[in-house]
Amino acid sequence: MTQFELSAALVAALKERGMKIATVESCTAGLLSKIITDAPGSSEVFDLGITTYSNEMKTKMVGVPEEILAAQGAVSPETARAMAEGIRRVSGADIGVATTGIAGPGGGTPEKPVGLVYTAVSTCKGTEVTRLLIDRPGTDRDTIRNTAAETVLIKVLALLNNM
């Protein structure tokens, strides 16, 4: 499925269920919001998308606890969870999604290499966090961002199809 097909399927599934989605993104830099809103009718299911690169804004905008950021870092499953739950709470959406990771080309460490991404999908039934390590030959920043965004779309579609 292309990104457009994924977004169109997501928007249709959300409309069918009368649900809304909101995003908070770090490493994908707004790409996830863009993909969702590329689909016609997205304004009926998408109210809010936030891009937060700094820890300060993660705390200020969606309530990621400073303690989590200090102890686990911005690129962690705990931060992804807090971001997704925070955007759902702030926006009032049925589904909150988050991405945080290291898209490169710099910024990686042996513990947290370039290509490490955490995504989270939060609903009233709980929050699912996924760890991705996008490390294929020739992987660049755009590939990491696109893979992370597509992973979120696929996860949300699967969740909606199982409702």
C-alpha positions as a printed NumPy array, in Angstrom:
array([[  0.   ,   0.   ,   0.   ],
       [  1.23 ,   3.492,  -0.781],
       [  1.219,   6.212,   1.865],
       [ -1.798,   7.784,   0.199],
       [ -3.667,   4.476,   0.225],
       [ -2.799,   3.999,   3.9  ],
       [ -4.016,   7.483,   4.789],
       [ -7.214,   7.093,   2.769],
       [ -7.93 ,   3.74 ,   4.436],
       [ -7.211,   5.224,   7.872],
       [ -9.446,   8.25 ,   7.324],
       [-12.251,   6.024,   6.009],
       [-11.955,   3.667,   8.998],
       [-11.974,   6.55 ,  11.473],
       [-14.993,   8.17 ,   9.774],
       [-16.875,   4.871,   9.767],
       [-16.366,   4.572,  13.524],
       [-16.912,   8.259,  14.309],
       [-13.413,   8.509,  15.792],
       [-10.665,  11.126,  15.806],
       [ -6.891,  10.849,  15.831],
       [ -4.16 ,  13.255,  16.998],
       [ -0.397,  13.093,  16.543],
       [  2.683,  14.193,  18.424],
       [  5.903,  13.702,  16.524],
       [  9.561,  14.127,  17.107],
       [ 11.758,  12.241,  14.63 ],
       [  9.098,  12.211,  11.907],
       [  8.897,  16.02 ,  12.069],
       [  5.237,  16.295,  11.074],
       [  5.372,  13.703,   8.29 ],
       [  2.788,  11.491,   9.972],
       [  0.348,  14.408,  10.233],
       [  1.007,  15.303,   6.602],
       [  0.347,  11.766,   5.397],
       [ -2.915,  11.548,   7.35 ],
       [ -4.118,  14.912,   6.105],
       [ -3.274,  14.095,   2.481],
       [ -6.456,  12.003,   2.398],
       [ -9.703,  13.736,   1.412],
       [-12.01 ,  14.113,   4.395],
       [ -9.18 ,  14.082,   6.931],
       [-10.479,  17.274,   8.548],
       [-13.379,  15.214,   9.906],
       [-11.059,  12.9  ,  11.86 ],
       [ -7.887,  14.923,  12.513],
       [ -7.9  ,  17.937,  14.831],
       [ -4.34 ,  18.283,  16.086],
       [ -0.766,  17.454,  15.201],
       [  2.239,  18.675,  17.178],
       [  5.936,  18.398,  16.354],
       [  8.12 ,  18.573,  19.45 ],
       [ 11.878,  18.323,  19.159],
       [ 12.846,  19.715,  22.549],
       [ 12.277,  17.992,  25.861],
       [ 10.876,  21.245,  27.222],
       [  8.103,  21.267,  24.607],
       [  7.363,  17.578,  25.113],
       [  6.64 ,  18.449,  28.733],
       [  4.878,  21.75 ,  28.081],
       [  2.689,  20.677,  25.148],
       [  1.701,  17.1  ,  26.018],
       [  2.77 ,  16.622,  29.618],
       [  5.682,  14.209,  29.284],
       [  7.029,  14.076,  32.855],
       [ 10.453,  15.663,  33.24 ],
       [ 11.437,  12.665,  35.36 ],
       [ 10.926,  10.312,  32.408],
       [ 12.951,  12.518,  30.098],
       [ 15.758,  12.829,  32.656],
       [ 15.886,   9.116,  33.476],
       [ 15.072,   7.505,  30.106],
       [ 15.758,  10.214,  27.541],
       [ 13.621,  11.545,  24.712],
       [ 14.168,   8.382,  22.668],
       [ 12.644,   5.723,  24.889],
       [  9.523,   3.589,  25.134],
       [  8.488,   5.509,  28.234],
       [  8.659,   8.843,  26.421],
       [  6.764,   7.507,  23.393],
       [  4.024,   6.198,  25.716],
       [  3.774,   9.505,  27.59 ],
       [  3.658,  11.446,  24.316],
       [  0.828,   9.321,  22.843],
       [ -1.189,   9.399,  26.056],
       [ -0.54 ,  13.128,  26.392],
       [ -1.71 ,  14.056,  22.893],
       [ -4.843,  11.978,  23.354],
       [ -5.573,  13.76 ,  26.623],
       [ -4.771,  17.268,  25.309],
       [ -6.714,  16.868,  22.058],
       [ -9.626,  14.786,  23.302],
       [ -9.046,  12.429,  20.36 ],
       [ -9.979,   8.763,  20.504],
       [ -6.511,   7.777,  19.321],
       [ -3.225,   9.47 ,  20.133],
       [ -0.087,   8.492,  18.258],
       [  3.536,   9.404,  18.85 ],
       [  6.942,   8.993,  17.247],
       [ 10.313,   9.606,  18.835],
       [ 13.677,   8.47 ,  17.603],
       [ 16.961,   9.249,  15.943],
       [ 16.554,   9.939,  12.23 ],
       [ 20.191,  10.916,  11.747],
       [ 22.473,  11.414,  10.14 ],
       [ 24.025,  12.328,  13.5  ],
       [ 22.897,  12.021,  17.076],
       [ 23.223,   8.282,  17.478],
       [ 25.139,   6.459,  20.195],
       [ 25.989,   2.772,  20.619],
       [ 23.013,   2.44 ,  23.004],
       [ 20.672,   4.507,  20.828],
       [ 21.862,   4.334,  17.212],
       [ 20.594,   6.259,  14.223],
       [ 17.467,   4.447,  13.054],
       [ 16.151,   3.676,  16.548],
       [ 12.512,   4.768,  16.723],
       [  9.748,   4.231,  19.249],
       [  6.15 ,   4.627,  18.172],
       [  3.11 ,   4.566,  20.413],
       [ -0.617,   4.258,  19.817],
       [ -2.903,   5.205,  22.707],
       [ -6.626,   4.515,  23.035],
       [ -9.015,   4.268,  25.967],
       [ -8.083,   0.56 ,  26.109],
       [ -4.371,   1.197,  26.628],
       [ -1.165,   2.175,  24.898],
       [  0.986,   0.007,  22.655],
       [  4.625,   0.952,  22.145],
       [  6.695,  -0.436,  19.278],
       [ 10.48 ,  -0.389,  18.993],
       [ 11.923,  -0.12 ,  15.493],
       [ 15.542,  -0.312,  14.44 ],
       [ 15.584,   0.878,  10.854],
       [ 19.078,  -0.082,   9.797],
       [ 19.322,  -1.228,   6.215],
       [ 22.128,  -0.424,   3.779],
       [ 21.562,   3.024,   2.321],
       [ 19.114,   4.036,   5.042],
       [ 18.822,   7.788,   5.269],
       [ 16.798,  10.295,   7.279],
       [ 13.828,  10.219,   4.889],
       [ 13.708,   6.425,   4.899],
       [ 13.69 ,   6.348,   8.703],
       [ 10.931,   8.949,   8.891],
       [  8.793,   7.296,   6.208],
       [  9.179,   3.843,   7.726],
       [  8.238,   5.122,  11.181],
       [  5.178,   6.994,   9.871],
       [  3.989,   4.056,   7.785],
       [  4.426,   1.725,  10.777],
       [  2.121,   3.927,  12.845],
       [ -0.513,   4.043,  10.101],
       [ -0.442,   0.26 ,   9.732],
       [ -0.703,  -0.24 ,  13.51 ],
       [ -3.678,   2.115,  13.798],
       [ -5.432,   0.48 ,  10.842],
       [ -4.91 ,  -2.958,  12.4  ],
       [ -6.281,  -1.686,  15.688],
       [ -9.354,  -0.213,  13.989],
       [ -9.958,  -3.388,  12.002],
       [ -9.986,  -5.38 ,  15.242],
       [-12.573,  -3.149,  16.919]])
